[in-house]
Amino acid sequence: MARVVVLVPFAFDEKGLANRRAQQSSVELGPDIEFDYKPVKAGPALYDSPHDWLLADMSMYEAGITAQEDGYDAVCIDTMSDSGMNALRSVLDIPVIGRGRRRT
């Protein structure tokens, strides 16, 4: 079974993560994929300044840097900003998938 860590860009508690997980039921995915949702420790409330974008990149990077060591087969960045995606792609050998399309 493939294991995917889904990085959530907010410091949610279990209730917040449960709400995020519930959204997954609206799409059909392969039966042999297990998704684990992981929040960041801290992140911006809004994405409206260079400071916020940097904080978002750093927090998503920090949340995902151990994904490969932790046995995951892929990382999913659960934000349209694709925060941290390029940095994680540069250091991990597993796929890092974004929901949006970030121009760099």
Phi and psi in degrees as a GROMACS rama.xvg file:
@    title "Ramachandran Plot"
@    xaxis  label "Phi"
@    yaxis  label "Psi"
@TYPE xy
-78.6531  137.656  ALA-2
-113.423  128.841  ARG-3
-122.743  129.8  VAL-4
-95.0048  128.981  VAL-5
-103.045  113.093  VAL-6
-87.3088  117.539  LEU-7
-94.7906  129.24  VAL-8
-79.175  13.9326  PRO-9
-128.199  151.907  PHE-10
-82.3565  65.7144  ALA-11
-76.953  152.483  PHE-12
-87.3374  -173.016  ASP-13
-62.2298  -35.1238  GLU-14
-64.4445  -43.7841  LYS-15
-63.3861  -40.6481  GLY-16
-65.8943  -36.9218  LEU-17
-62.26  -39.4257  ALA-18
-64.0494  -40.5589  ASN-19
-65.6829  -43.4919  ARG-20
-60.4723  -37.9108  ARG-21
-61.0855  -29.4027  ALA-22
-64.1451  -26.0688  GLN-23
-63.7895  -27.1503  GLN-24
-67.9912  -11.2829  SER-25
-85.4888  -1.9241  SER-26
-127.104  151.136  VAL-27
-92.4741  126.191  GLU-28
-126.673  162.896  LEU-29
-58.9334  149.469  GLY-30
-73.3797  -16.1138  PRO-31
-102.879  32.9532  ASP-32
-125.041  127.965  ILE-33
-107.649  130.412  GLU-34
-111.972  127.456  PHE-35
-114.013  129.284  ASP-36
-96.6383  129.668  TYR-37
-129.943  123.433  LYS-38
-83.6836  162.058  PRO-39
-79.003  160.595  VAL-40
-73.1902  -36.3251  LYS-41
-156.053  147.362  ALA-42
-159.44  170.381  GLY-43
-73.0157  150.06  PRO-44
-74.9937  -35.9919  ALA-45
-128.008  161.514  LEU-46
-115.727  66.3545  TYR-47
-127.982  18.1649  ASP-48
-153.342  159.495  SER-49
-56.8829  -34.2729  PRO-50
-60.5868  -45.872  HIS-51
-62.9149  -41.7836  ASP-52
-64.5463  -40.8857  TRP-53
-64.6802  -45.6272  LEU-54
-60.1768  -41.7398  LEU-55
-63.8213  -45.2249  ALA-56
-59.8838  -47.5103  ASP-57
-65.6064  -41.3141  MET-58
-69.2519  -38.2118  SER-59
-70.5355  -38.3971  MET-60
-59.9883  -48.584  TYR-61
-60.5167  -39.4697  GLU-62
-69.875  -28.8266  ALA-63
-103.675  -9.66649  GLY-64
-61.6149  -28.2205  ILE-65
-96.8521  6.3836  THR-66
-55.6229  -44.7579  ALA-67
-64.7457  -47.4179  GLN-68
-60.006  -33.9183  GLU-69
-78.6593  0.802165  ASP-70
91.4856  11.1411  GLY-71
-78.693  149.601  TYR-72
-93.4648  -15.5278  ASP-73
-163.794  161.416  ALA-74
-120.618  135.747  VAL-75
-116.93  122.912  CYS-76
-85.9188  112.468  ILE-77
-92.7275  55.3324  ASP-78
-155.865  142.293  THR-79
-64.7551  -16.7451  MET-80
-76.2879  -15.6991  SER-81
57.2932  31.1188  ASP-82
-54.7608  132.724  SER-83
78.1749  -7.09229  GLY-84
-60.9579  -51.3902  MET-85
-62.9573  -41.7118  ASN-86
-63.9553  -43.8028  ALA-87
-65.9269  -39.1908  LEU-88
-61.4647  -30.18  ARG-89
-76.8878  -16.2681  SER-90
-119.765  -15.7236  VAL-91
-102.308  149.839  LEU-92
-95.73  -3.40977  ASP-93
-97.0317  158.127  ILE-94
-62.5526  140.536  PRO-95
-120.977  114.113  VAL-96
-108.36  133.409  ILE-97
-107.712  155.704  GLY-98
-88.1227  -25.2673  ARG-99
-108.965  -158.193  GLY-100
-136.461  101.309  ARG-101
-92.038  131.254  ARG-102
-95.9301  130.559  ARG-103
